Amino acid sequence: MTREDWGQNGTAMKPQSALIRKWLGRPPILLAVTDVKKFNANDRDADYEAAGFIDPSFDPRKTINISDLPRLGREGQRLDRAVVLLHPFDQSDLEALSTAVRSAAFSRMFVLVWSPRDNVRAWLDGLGAMNLHTGEALPQPDPLLLAAAESMIEEEYNGLSSGRGKDAVVQLVRALSAEGYPVEVDAWLRAYFAAGGSFRHAESIAKLVGEIKAGKQHRVQKRYVDNIADVHRSRIASA
């Protein structure tokens, strides 16, 4: 759920928080924030405000850093309580979140997203997470988009912002655009994350797709055959 959908101009925090608590299940709830040292009631802290609505009985002394979540997974603990992440944004926090989810150490996890444009929103959608505001998850990305995203991931070893990685991203986006697929950052990021992509390279994809949508021309070396979309379709059909 995004903060915008949670708050709705200051009118919906209580009912939306009640909905979140109902989904999370029985207490106690473990709260995770970017920096527990800054988690306090001073300066109208947004994390602290959200915590008070979602869990009115929360104890700030028992709140943990998002970066601590992978450690709990490595220790082999299966937490028998839900985890609430408040506004994860920094790449290190997002990578920690991804690691924690892969560890399957948490029974339930709710993420309050600061902005609809944050990469964590596309990551959650790509993983098929349910949006508690709508009560639904987005459908799996189109198979052709997924196949193209997998090809991008294969080129990540030297990064996707330049060189062969950039060549791959630009040509694949162009190829699918020619097939009628929209040049939309959210759609490509969802496919990329669904295919197993990392937050580390997501910014490069978002930047390049945004530039292509804006009409910027990129000079790239040819990496694929002209009918790469048809090649992917054949592979999908034979899988």
N, C-alpha and C positions, 0 to 999 in steps of 0.2 A: 504494500500500500504506500502511495506517495504521501508526503506531508500535506500536499494540497488537498487530496481526497480525504485525508484524516481530519484536517481542520475545517475545510470548507468555509473560509473567511470567518473563523472563530465560532461557528454555529454547530459543529458536529463532533467536537473532540470527545465529549462524554459518550454519546451513543456509539461512535466508531470504536472507542476504547473498550466499551462493554462487549462489542462484537469480537474484538481481538482477544479479550480475556476468555470469552466463551470458546473460541477456537483453540486457544492455547491449552485449555484444560485446567486441572486442579493446580493450585499453587504448591510450592513457591516457584517464582519465575526468576531466571537468571538474566540480569541485564548486562549488556556489553556495549561499551562506548569507545570512542577513539582515544580519549585520555582521561582516566579517572581522576587525575590531579586537577583537572579543570571542570570536573563534574560537580557543580554546586549551584546554589540558588542565586549566586551573584550575577549581575548584569543580564538578568532574564535569560539564562542559558536555555537554549532550545532543547537540548537533550534532557536536561533536568525537568523541564516543563512537560515534555512528552512522557517521561517516566512516571511522573505524578498522576497523569491521567490513565495510563495503561495499567499501572500497578500502584494504587494509592498507598499500599503498605510497604513499598520498596524501602530497602535499607541501602543508602548510598555507600556505606562501608563495605558492602558485599558485592558491589558492582565491579566488573572486571574489564580490562582492556580487550578490544576485539582481537588484538595481536596474541592474546593468551589462548584463544580458542583452539588452535592446532595442538598446543601442548596437552590440553585435556584429551584430545583424540589420541595422541601418541602414547599417553599413559594408559591407554586401553580402557578408559572409563566410559561407561555407557550411562550418561546422565538421565536420570528418571524424572526430568523436569524440562520444561520448555525454555528456550533461549530467545530473548528479544534483542535485536541489534538496532541501535539508534543511529541513523544517518551515516552509515559507512561511506567513505568517499576516497580517502587516500589509497594509492595503489597498494601499499603494504597491507592496509586493512582488508582490501578487496581480495588480495591473494591469500591472506589468512582465512577469510571467509570461505573461499573456494576450497582450501585445504581441509577446513573443518567439515564442510559438507561431504567431501569425499571420504572422510573418516567414518561417517555414519555413527558418530558418537552421541548424537543429540536426537531425542525423540521427536521434538517439534521445534521449528525455528521460524520466527517472524522477523521481517526486516522492514523498518520504516525508512523509506527512501526520501532523501531531501528534495530532489528535483526529478521530474519525468525524463529529463535529458541525461541524467547520470548513467554511466555505463552499467552500474549495478542493476538498474532497472532492466536493461536489455539482457543482462546475464540471467536474471531470475526468469524472465520470459522465455529465454532460450532453453532453460532447464525444465520448463513446464510448471513453474511454481504458480500456485493459485493466488490471484489478486483478491484479497479479502473484501475490497471495496465493491468489486463486481461479482464476487463469488465464483469466478471462472478463471481458467488458465487459457492462455493463447494456444491455438493449435500448433502442432509441430511445423517448423519451417518447410517450405516447398523442397522436395527432394533434389531438384536441380540447384537450388541455392545452397543446400547442404553439401552437395558434391563439389561445388565451386569453392565453398568455404574450406572443405577438406584439402583441396589443392593449395589454397593459401597457407594452411597450416604446414603443409609439406615444405614450404619455402621460408619458414620462420627462423631457420638456423642463423641467418645473417640479418635478421630483422625484416620488417615489411615497409619501412619508410623510404628505402632507397635500394638501388641495385636490383638483383633478381626478384627479391620480395615485392618491391614496388611494381616491377614489370608484371608480376603475376596478378597482383590485386587489380591494377588498372585494366589489364586485358580481360580478366574474367568479368569485371563489372561492365565493361563495354560490350562484351559478348552477350551477356544476359540482357543488357539493356536493348540490344538489337533484336532480342527475342520477345520483347515486350515487358520485361521485368522492370519495375520502377527503380530508379536510382535513389534509394532511401537509406539513410544511415541506420535507422532502427532495424529495418528488415535485414540488412547485411550483418549487423552486429548480433542479432538474434540467431541467425544461421551460423555465424562464426562460433558463438558460444555453445550452441547446441552441438556443433561438430567437435567440441573439446578445446576451443581456443582459450587463450589466457588474457588476463587484463593487461599484461605487459605490452602486447601488440595490438590490442583493441583500439588504442588511440590512433595508431597509424592508419588502420582501416577506416575509422570514422573520419579522419582528416582527408584521406584520398577520395572516399565516396562523396563527402561534402563538396570537395573541389570539383569533382566530375559533374555533380548535380548543378553546380554554379556555372558550369561551362568552361572551366579551366582545361587547357590542353596540356597533356603530359607527354614528354618525349621518352619513350620506353623502347627497350629491345624486345623483339618478338620472342615469346616464350611458348606459345601454343599454336596449333593449327587453326586455320580460320573457322573451321566447323567444330570448335571445342565443345560447344553446347550439345551438338549431336553426339559427340564422343561420350560425353557424360550421360546423356540419355540412354545410350546403348549399354553402358556399364550398369546403370540403374535397372534397366529392364532385365539384364542377365544375372543380377545379384540374387 
